[in-house]
Amino acid sequence: MDILRKLEHFREEENKLKWEGTFAEYLNILQERKEVAQTAHSRVYEMIKSHGQTKEHGYTKFRFFENEIFGLEDTVERLVNEYFHPAAKRLDVRKRILLLMGPVSGGKSTLVTLLKRGLEQYSRTDDGAVYAIKGCPMHEDPLHLIPEYLRDDFYAEFGIRIEGSLSPLNTMRLETEYGGRIEDVLVERIFFSEDKRVGIGTFTPSDPKSQDIADLTGSIDFSTIAQYGSESDPRAYRFDGELNKANRGMMEFQEMLKLDEKFLWHLLSLTQEGNFKAGRFALISADELIVAHTNETEYRAFISNKKNEALHSRIIVMPIPYNLKVSQEEKIYEKMIRESDMAHVHIAPHALRVAAIFSVLTRLKISKKQGIDIVKKMRLYDGENVEGFNSVDLEELKKEFPNEGMDGIDPRYVINRISSAIIRKEVDAINALDVLRSLKEGLDQHASISKDDKEEYLNYISIARKEFDEIAKKEVQKAFVYSYEESARTLMDNYLDNVEAFCNKHKMKDPLTGEEMNPDEKLMRSIEEQIGISENAKRAFREEILIRISAYARKGKRFDYKSHERLREAIQKKLFADLKDVVKITTSSATPDENHLKKINEVVARLIDEYGYNSISANELLRYVGSLLNR
């Protein structure tokens, strides 16, 4: 079996990565690659950087987060550049807890999980290799073996700063197992793993009355006290708390602000001084990125309590709002469906888009800026061109409501309603109307939606329906017009001949009689009006077309009706307007004649082959558009 061969290959690769040697041999590795001794924060930053980055629309886009985090480019950029980067450079930011604060299902947990999985993979690369004292339950940094009085000399020789003290257990082992010979201490390469509790820890709050601080800092092993004679003997202590196991890597606190105070106080010295108290020992050094997440309500309650001021000053809050871009919201749903058992279901094109439109509308704040309604705002946020507005307007809109995106409908609700639509429909195919219907019906079952919110959300469903109506008509229009491709070319050639004569102030010749005549203004306007070209703007538009034709000619390219996006749209709309009666008859006739039936089959085939429909959703779309045109 192929899977068994792959398992064997995986074991072989894992064994190749393993390394064990003395501290003296480890120093040889450091001489060649001093990045091996980087801090936990630096390791996370370098891991993110290793995947590469690009500049898009003014944002630095980090590829590490691609295909997992959608629509939060500015948030991610701020997270990397304002926290991870300065923390990697040992600036004071690294002495702060990173608190991700945002609404439910906004991507906080996904972001943390992504960092954890990334660290696991990075520790298996040469650049991300991590080494620890062999046999240490805390995977301690071997450089802690260097005595304090030699650390300046070590920095002068290796260029590496050493922070932290040798743990009580390894202090004892150095004497008892190695006779004080630091150079003989065994060092091994370790690989981060949340499952094996190596370098990655996770702490979840539970009942404050029953949860023990030992879950964080470890505990005394009472079965060994008789053997070792004292509770203060490090060999009688289990260094198995989450803070112990997360050393060298990352510690996640889920819903941190719900924790009892006694757990939070341990974080004060850990963040500021890089150590924490455990058992009857001196402070134990730990190097770990502490990341927590919570919702806005919990955070507001936390900062309003004066007793939390000390911890609050050691927290950097990173708001993680909902995504506000329709196209990115669509990708979130696609990802959630891919990862579910619904992947086999045919979801018609635009079904997820209308759900995304509804979701984003619920999250947007209505602007006070003149001339901008919520739909125009939605389009601007999604990178669409909106006449009369530019990038400066977009930036002003974003600054108008700093907390925008912190409430509204969450992606899980949408996926739940899509699931409901699939289960209720007898065939394994759903369309945009099925989704909108399910979203509407689910509002009554959503516990946190008030009566006022419900009325507002119903309005947003209506807007999403109108958006779909336009999309549906345009989709069918394209499919029909494609069957009239030759007509489109002929219409465009006729239009261009007239435009050229108009701009050059020439007469045209009738192809049959040879008689001179003026350019056909009625024809040109009938096409230009399809895309809103006003009487005053017609000359500029026509001259722009001629300039584009000249540019194509200089490059040796042929100009056709697809060479100019707005002209193509105008030609398609004009043809579709002329064909509207044909479409009405073809899509709404209960007993279409042979010619109409052939046309239906051509359009259905086009929708299936080129637009992503199946036979069920294509026929549903045609019937729906037919009903729209007949209203």
Steps between C-alpha positions, in 0.01 A plus 500: 500500500623844404410652836731254681791596274429866576497429873837328471639791300369743764681306777822503301476876450429552871803293598721704267400817683595368844826616656672435830837613625689668781475867591845548345370359169192722527729805519645396162148518355457848651821620339358409159137601560442734791130533407458163674514691830224749410222585745145365480367829361775514240425142397133584436592810297761317292254217443246748357767671288629169362180458297557829317299818463360727229363853475135523396271805507732675745513204741784260568346159436669217691468172312507302823139606566374440144219249450419510872438862605281703265425871483718597797809618313529828694450317832762237416744765380456690827544178699827411326649849476388640836543190717701212354765709325597727796467204739743304281748787538482465882313828539272544799197379301612141561428552869131533424222246469349504153123516547285441192164664563202462272155352437421128486609314187708799392823304444678532839530126561582435135785751517644343817465147363676612183794633704520175698494278190751732335741472792473121495599490134764771535681309779557222243690731265868598518415867563254415775702229677466502881743333743448422869673335794433127458255354750372840617119504538504874420720461187736755652732716291852345521651849525359530853792273594742790444569659842397864549862621533592357157203632303667826394796299370257267319331799335835640392590165337165387356294823474213333686331638810405250769189565708368284782642278772555126507197322646523330843475153345781556248714672764482178701552279194809698400663409830369145551508367142783702342721587796470871417650454151276726293666402172390136551130574555295325233299715262235381254294648221131531589193539281207708609178308537178598672393136520826394668510818711834618367539877465127564461255526787127568521305600809122508519303639795271266690326511836706743717427288809645182354769625263845467653794737451704182439341491154717802425818455702530128576469323836676298767522126431411372847588142405870599477533704822595190700770427241645852483419612853371852434228686314763754393706238315444576130494128424184477710324758286309446177588781260198418287283811522407684181750779571774239541416317180453815290856616576696597185180533297148623544236498773132549413248617759148435377246750636778632725293763680262235632787353703515533875733779621750258658578365150542843347750625760753240385509682171625824656854380566500267198436785258714764669791297637478180295450274801228355723469340847449126531511291818768569759759618250654823388337669201508278190600660170276453198516644150161482333258705297178540698196550281145518632160571355175633633187685394437871535250469788745302714777747420293806596407335831867415562638852448222654708629309805775708668658185644603399148705812424837328546414222257324734261821702459673179388249427226504609136148483362465412133139541377395220264179624334279314257604512137332787311573392142236301313749314277706395804189397696413270211841333538433442871183306414678307224768396749246397765306294245819337368585387852150360562301202373313737267780512245311266262197731484469720192475860614396715207718799408417815700315305773787564740540854369148604595557354846825698521320820391245451778767426764719799409201738495413400859855594608527836327410831664292744295727786397414865561699594190279658235414288198616171647240239585577165660509313167751745349705470818493121471623524140779742588619277784514208257726690261234578238496828312214725607443808289577821684719338768870419522760346733507813718125464561557134587759586767267764646220244519723256687595768753138605556423199725818357659307206654319406180474125453483415871136391474257359245425153365781245548615247235389201709138616485519520120653153467235360735227648280666369182511155665132531581421592139691195373328261739153633419545480124455156349778537241868561576496848347405837645482846346509859621124511566521188718774665705317832540180320598687299764677811635166674537333207677794464738475854639220393736724227643801728561490572872711817493304681227267769638170603337658818358799305369266248336319773304833643389631156402185424299570819306855379433363168372283701260806695382691173449202369299506810276875457450440139398223604258751719315767230507254236374378716211857583404602132515217390273564803280861390448397142425238613246721763340781248459272312262485828307877552499497587132223753564712660773797538265285642222334748738839612634651543151200709401536709818874555444450606138253762618724613789798543267293710259358707787840576659667578165195698380467282191197381311418131468409313181194280474641153411214440253440834329838667559310806616676722761327534836565627853619261776207311654460693826195296600696173476799636698281642775295179526822317588660768722185551705521135608794590727384846605708715263332841508451730203777725633741210549445327166782677311759420770391135502519470119843664489620266772391203284697634201810551716471139621470376137814698405692358796407146396600570139845628607558175689385292204192378686147476364233696686176306555194550713670334800794743489313771689310389810237776500442473126456125532247553778312754287490269197379207714229710664384638165480152350325368809249786489427409139477131595292554813178385338672188371631427852154552652335261257782244517520484881134530590324292237351183645518330162785664307519428126796322349693820430449632853589161648824499305579847631427392860733201463777722358471745788485221763811342345677837510405553867630152587821506295615854567325635808511212748132397514367148481186407305272551803631844600527619137136422428396656832691817406332519158153459649574767762634752247200429277270586791697821565469612139128424494422716803 
